[in-house]
């Protein structure tokens, strides 16, 4: 007899409902009541806890388990879990239970997977409760050259992370999974140590481990509201009106997370979508120990289930579910399958194992699963409310990353800092517009489909576009711009020549890992910046106006550099936490004594905004910050001829003497007063123009008119050129080349540190300690000597045949004549990364399974003495 704790809880909704009704008597108590729709009651809950976790699925339970392990389990200073119905009743109960470590080029995600697999394998020995762990192996199928290229790149990175993945032949795939059709396969990627788990049992085992350490669990106990005072969480209200005080609250409510967040103004833009799998009838040949196979080309994963097979689906075009709100009283939800929509995908998926086509379908299951706008989870302390943490939007990988997510959150809560790179998963990367019903309903259709699409490096999401447009968007479109989605902004990636439609042409290509049709357009833009002058629309950059008597003091304390010096000056600086780790990479303009503008990259918008606001609060400062991103269009004029063009545009003296490097002054262009800054992110003489948005079109038109009248030769350049230009120069990008784990000296930015400025700065003492340590790890520039291969991210770096790092981000150096990237290189024990270390080594980079000779440098490979910038 099956129960809802069986392997996936299929076709047991009625049994689960009956079981829930029976539990009413079990939970009866003379204490306080938490009422749910079924009328059940729970024992009296405590009046206070140090941590309250809302949600008893795999993520909430894992967080509780790890908090217990860290000593935050028992008593008033312990942890409690409040579940509105039953543990696992959200989406955990119907998960497929795949546990695979292969597939990601994110250090954080891969570490989540590895830790989770090992945890599930060991939990039973600790708790006495089986997780259902089966080490049956996992095979990723490559059915074409596109996939082969992607998986070879992924495999190399995964091996560096400790995943023992092997490329195997189609015949070897068939030996491991005899019913698999392999005549159209190119290869498989096999991890023997991966497998599957029972999601319900794994959750219950972690719950048992948490209880063993004093964590209390309360089922049938819905939270109705979260109390916030002065921007800090204070506790939660229950359905009967009672209140539990807490220092921390963690929202682990899965597809309900957005609704819970709304009550406190916390933005959590996950959206539920229909998610399908089927169970076949009996297939005599099936061996329950066969590996899990995943075939993204056929939109499916397949594994043994009972005496048949489970065929799970991630169709390329999904369907949103319950857009306005997920019903609060829904549990163990099963949806009516859309047979008409899904039949073509089902047939394609089942054809991978032809025996499934004749075995019959025992169960065709559709259940909700939540997805995020960028297919990364939503994790971290909310920017709106201190000590209110969120872990939601796991994009159908909650089971296979759940242990790692819970471990990260527990460490973050107890220490105040995350111990892994969270720049790509931090909740504050997302914006309020992501939560609108239209955006969620349009984007989730593509998000779910992206799970199994080939992850080409140049891909930009196609749905929910046009959210934000630069004031000169239409003019750039008329110039042939091909737009990318940049945090909601439509920003040109590159420009097609006159008469050529700006589109990506994939006809006849083996994939988007090599030179695409726009490669020569990109090259022309890059070369124009090196030899002439270009215009780059950077309006997407985040801009904050910070004003007031104490504005300079606040910003100076946040900044490693002295940003409160002379007026009309821009300063490049880092912001660190108290441990000396990176928090932000910004420029600060001091326009007047009490007036500053902070500029940050688009992905760090809300992170930087929150750092400023909280520092003002912590210092009780007389200052305030205003988001002026949309108030100013940003046009960058860059290149050796930029001064010539600028002098034609304005009566202001643009000479080096009158307008030196780092100057930030108001100048007149046409009818507009423009803040003009002499600074560069491309390694050339250049200027950034901050133009009031209502006058941006006028200023742009004036630039075009003056350029044409004087034959300066201005060229429009997109973000591809910006990327290749900055990479030749070795300029860093926070969230890509460096992250919250890094110290300022390891990333080569110690030159920004001013240890003598008044008042000190956050992280100063920790930075001094790092400065005194031997530099065993350093961020270095890596250049591939062969001009043919391309690098993007996660390529493996070798010195003398030993792995010493991987490429954080890369581009093609059109001036240098080859692929170039940045890598955090770690020397062997007892050595340091310095010029001698780099020069003495034989350097190579592994790209899609092939090693290429390379060069490594601590100094920029392009213009190392900065002569072009300061001319």
C-alpha positions, 0 to 999 in steps of 0.5 A, spaced: 500 500 500 502 506 497 502 513 502 504 520 500 511 518 503 512 513 497 517 515 492 514 520 489 507 520 492 503 519 485 496 518 484 495 518 492 492 525 493 485 522 496 489 518 501 493 524 503 487 528 504 484 523 508 491 522 512 490 530 513 483 529 516 485 524 521 491 528 523 486 533 526 485 529 532 493 527 533 494 535 533 488 537 538 491 541 544 489 545 550 494 550 548 493 556 542 490 554 536 493 555 529 487 554 524 487 552 517 482 550 512 481 543 514 480 546 522 486 542 525 489 544 531 497 544 533 500 544 540 501 551 543 507 554 540 512 558 543 512 565 544 519 567 542 524 563 537 531 566 535 529 563 528 522 562 525 522 558 518 516 559 514 515 552 510 516 545 511 518 543 504 525 540 503 528 547 503 525 550 510 527 543 513 534 543 510 535 550 513 532 548 520 537 542 520 543 546 518 541 551 524 541 545 529 547 543 527 550 550 528 547 550 535 541 554 534 536 549 535 533 549 542 530 553 547 528 561 546 534 562 542 533 556 537 529 555 531 522 553 529 519 551 523 511 553 521 508 549 516 501 551 514 499 544 512 503 538 512 511 537 511 512 536 504 505 538 502 507 544 497 511 541 491 516 537 495 512 531 495 511 530 487 519 532 486 522 526 481 528 526 486 534 526 481 540 528 484 545 530 479 552 533 480 553 534 473 550 540 469 552 547 472 558 552 470 556 555 477 561 554 482 555 555 487 550 551 484 555 545 483 557 545 490 550 545 492 549 539 488 555 535 491 554 537 498 546 535 497 548 528 494 553 527 500 548 529 505 543 524 502 547 519 502 549 519 509 543 522 513 540 515 515 546 513 519 545 519 523 538 520 524 535 513 523 531 515 517 532 513 510 532 518 505 531 513 499 538 514 496 540 510 491 547 511 487 545 508 480 548 513 476 546 519 471 547 520 464 547 526 460 545 525 453 548 529 447 544 528 441 548 533 436 554 537 436 551 543 439 550 539 446 557 536 445 560 542 445 556 545 451 557 538 455 564 538 454 565 545 456 561 543 462 564 537 464 571 540 464 569 545 469 565 540 473 571 535 473 575 541 476 570 542 482 571 534 483 565 531 479 568 525 476 564 525 470 566 521 464 564 522 456 562 515 454 560 513 447 553 511 445 554 504 445 556 505 452 550 509 454 546 503 451 550 498 456 548 502 462 541 503 460 539 497 455 532 500 452 535 507 450 535 509 443 542 511 441 543 511 434 542 518 433 546 520 439 553 523 439 556 521 446 553 521 453 556 524 460 556 519 465 557 520 473 557 514 476 556 517 483 550 520 482 543 517 483 536 519 486 532 520 492 525 519 495 524 527 496 519 526 502 523 521 506 529 525 505 525 531 507 523 527 513 530 525 515 533 532 515 527 534 519 529 528 524 536 531 524 533 538 526 529 535 532 535 531 534 538 538 535 532 541 539 528 544 532 521 544 533 516 543 528 509 545 527 504 543 522 497 545 520 500 552 523 499 557 517 503 564 518 498 570 516 503 576 517 510 578 518 511 584 523 516 589 521 519 595 525 523 600 523 525 596 517 527 590 521 523 583 522 520 582 529 516 576 528 510 573 525 502 572 526 499 566 526 492 564 524 489 565 531 492 572 532 497 570 536 504 572 535 511 569 535 517 574 536 523 572 533 530 575 531 530 572 524 525 570 519 526 565 513 521 565 508 521 558 505 514 557 502 516 555 495 510 557 490 507 561 496 513 566 497 511 571 493 505 572 496 508 572 503 513 577 501 508 582 499 505 583 506 512 586 508 513 589 501 519 584 499 520 583 492 520 575 490 518 574 483 517 567 482 511 564 478 508 557 478 508 553 472 505 546 470 510 541 470 509 534 468 511 527 468 508 520 467 509 513 469 509 508 464 505 501 465 510 495 467 516 494 462 519 487 464 526 489 462 527 495 467 532 494 472 531 499 478 538 500 478 539 503 471 542 510 471 537 516 470 538 519 463 537 526 461 536 528 454 534 535 453 534 535 446 527 530 447 525 535 453 526 529 458 529 525 463 527 518 464 529 513 470 526 507 473 519 507 477 516 501 480 516 496 475 516 501 469 519 508 467 518 515 469 518 520 463 519 527 466 518 533 461 521 540 461 517 542 454 520 548 450 514 552 451 511 552 458 504 554 461 503 559 467 499 557 473 495 561 478 498 567 476 494 572 481 495 568 487 496 561 489 491 558 493 493 558 501 489 552 502 492 548 496 496 542 498 498 536 495 496 539 488 495 535 482 492 539 476 488 536 470 493 535 464 493 539 458 493 533 453 493 537 447 498 541 448 503 536 451 502 530 446 507 532 441 512 533 447 510 526 450 511 523 444 518 526 443 520 524 450 518 517 449 521 516 443 528 516 446 526 509 450 521 506 445 519 501 449 515 506 453 510 507 447 507 500 448 507 500 455 502 504 456 501 510 461 499 509 468 499 516 470 500 522 467 501 527 472 501 535 472 503 539 478 505 546 479 513 548 480 515 555 481 520 558 476 524 565 476 525 570 471 533 568 470 532 561 472 536 562 478 534 561 485 532 567 490 536 566 496 538 571 501 536 577 506 531 581 503 533 588 501 527 591 504 527 588 511 533 586 515 533 579 518 528 577 513 531 571 509 528 568 503 530 561 499 525 560 494 524 559 486 529 553 486 526 552 478 525 545 479 532 543 482 530 544 490 531 536 491 538 536 488 540 543 491 536 543 497 542 541 502 547 546 500 541 551 500 540 550 507 547 550 509 548 556 506 542 560 509 544 557 516 551 559 515 549 566 513 544 567 518 549 565 524 555 569 521 552 575 518 555 573 511 555 568 506 560 563 505 559 562 498 558 566 491 551 569 492 552 574 486 548 570 481 542 568 486 542 574 491 534 576 492 537 583 491 538 582 483 531 582 482 527 588 481 519 590 482 517 590 475 519 582 475 513 581 480 508 584 475 503 579 473 504 580 466 511 579 466 511 573 470 506 570 466 510 571 460 517 570 462 515 563 466 513 560 459 520 561 457 524 560 464 521 553 464 523 551 457 530 554 458 532 548 463 533 543 457 535 548 452 542 549 449 545 554 454 549 558 448 553 564 451 550 569 447 543 568 448 538 573 451 531 571 453 526 573 448 519 574 453 517 579 457 521 584 453 521 592 452 520 593 460 525 599 460 528 603 454 533 608 453 531 615 451 534 614 445 532 607 444 528 608 437 534 612 434 539 606 436 534 601 433 534 605 426 542 605 426 541 597 426 542 595 434 541 588 436 538 589 443 539 584 449 535 584 455 540 587 461 536 587 467 530 589 463 533 594 459 533 594 452 541 595 450 544 594 444 549 588 444 552 590 437 550 594 430 548 591 423 551 595 418 547 599 414 542 595 409 543 589 414 537 586 418 540 586 425 538 578 427 542 572 429 543 567 423 543 560 426 542 557 419 547 551 417 551 552 424 554 547 428 552 551 434 553 558 437 560 556 440 564 559 434 564 565 430 557 568 429 554 572 423 555 578 427 562 577 429 565 582 424 560 587 426 563 586 433 570 587 431 569 593 427 566 596 433 572 594 437 577 597 432 573 603 431 574 604 439 581 603 439 583 607 433 577 612 432 571 614 437 565 610 439 558 612 442 556 606 447 549 607 450 550 605 458 543 608 460 542 601 464 547 603 469 545 604 476 545 611 479 544 614 486 544 621 488 546 621 495 545 628 498 546 631 505 550 634 510 553 627 512 553 624 505 560 625 504 562 621 511 557 616 509 560 614 502 567 615 505 566 610 510 563 605 505 569 606 500 576 604 500 578 610 496 577 617 498 571 619 495 570 626 499 575 630 496 575 635 491 569 637 488 568 636 480 571 629 481 570 622 480 573 616 484 573 609 482 572 605 489 570 598 492 566 597 498 567 591 503 564 588 508 567 588 515 571 582 514 574 585 508 570 581 502 568 585 496 561 588 496 560 593 490 565 596 485 562 603 484 564 610 482 563 616 486 562 623 483 563 629 488 559 634 484 558 639 490 560 639 497 554 635 499 552 632 493 554 625 490 552 620 485 554 613 485 554 609 479 554 601 479 553 596 474 546 594 473 546 587 476 548 590 483 542 596 483 538 594 489 544 591 492 548 598 492 542 602 493 541 597 500 548 598 502 547 606 502 540 606 505 543 602 511 549 605 512 545 612 513 541 608 518 546 605 522 550 612 522 544 616 524 546 620 518 543 627 515 543 624 508 538 621 503 539 617 497 535 617 491 535 612 485 536 617 479 537 611 474 531 613 469 533 620 470 539 620 466 541 617 460 548 615 459 552 616 453 559 614 453 564 617 448 570 613 447 576 612 443 583 616 441 578 621 437 573 622 443 576 629 445 576 632 438 569 630 438 567 633 444 571 639 443 566 640 437 560 639 441 561 644 447 565 651 448 568 648 454 575 647 454 576 639 453 584 639 453 588 635 458 590 641 462 583 644 463 579 637 463 584 632 466 582 624 468 577 623 473 574 630 472 566 631 473 564 637 470 557 640 467 558 642 460 553 645 455 551 641 449 546 644 445 540 646 449 542 641 455 547 642 461 550 635 461 555 632 467 561 630 463 566 625 466 573 623 464 573 616 465 573 609 461 571 602 462 575 600 455 582 603 456 582 609 451 581 616 452 574 617 453 568 621 457 561 619 460 555 624 459 550 624 464 544 627 460 537 629 463 532 624 460 528 629 457 534 632 453 537 625 451 534 625 444 536 632 443 543 631 445 544 625 441 541 628 435 546 634 436 552 629 437 550 626 430 550 632 427 556 635 429 560 628 428 557 629 420 559 636 419 566 635 422 567 628 419 570 625 426 567 618 424 563 616 430 561 609 430 556 606 434 558 600 439 554 595 443 555 591 449 559 586 446 565 591 444 564 594 451 566 587 453 572 585 449 575 592 450 574 592 457 577 585 457 583 586 453 585 592 459 583 587 464 578 591 467 574 587 473 566 586 473 563 585 480 559 579 480 563 576 474 570 576 475 570 577 482 564 576 488 563 577 495 568 571 497 574 575 494 579 580 498 581 587 495 588 585 494 586 578 491 583 581 485 588 586 484 584 593 486 588 594 493 591 601 489 584 604 491 585 603 498 586 609 502 589 608 509 590 615 511 583 618 510 580 621 516 574 616 519 577 610 516 572 605 512 569 599 513 573 593 512 580 597 513 583 592 518 581 586 514 584 589 508 590 590 512 591 583 514 590 581 507 595 585 504 600 582 509 599 575 507 602 572 501 598 572 495 597 565 494 591 567 489 590 572 484 586 574 479 590 574 472 589 576 465 589 569 461 590 570 453 590 564 448 595 564 443 591 561 438 587 566 435 581 561 433 578 558 439 573 562 443 572 563 451 566 565 455 566 562 462 568 556 466 574 554 461 580 550 465 586 554 466 593 549 467 600 551 469 605 546 468 599 541 467 596 542 473 589 546 474 590 552 477 584 556 476 578 557 471 576 563 467 571 567 470 569 571 464 572 572 457 571 575 450 575 576 444 581 581 444 580 583 437 586 588 438 590 582 442 588 577 436 585 572 441 581 570 446 582 573 453 579 572 460 580 573 467 581 567 472 583 567 479 589 563 479 591 559 486 598 557 486 600 550 490 602 550 497 608 554 499 608 558 492 605 565 491 602 568 485 607 573 482 610 575 476 616 570 477 610 565 478 607 567 471 613 567 467 616 561 469 610 556 468 607 553 461 600 556 461 594 552 457 587 553 457 582 547 456 576 549 451 571 544 449 576 538 451 582 541 447 588 544 451 591 551 447 597 554 449 596 561 453 599 567 457 598 569 464 599 576 466 598 580 472 598 587 468 594 589 463 596 586 456 593 592 453 596 599 454 599 596 461 602 603 463 595 607 461 598 612 456 592 612 452 587 613 458 591 619 460 593 623 454 
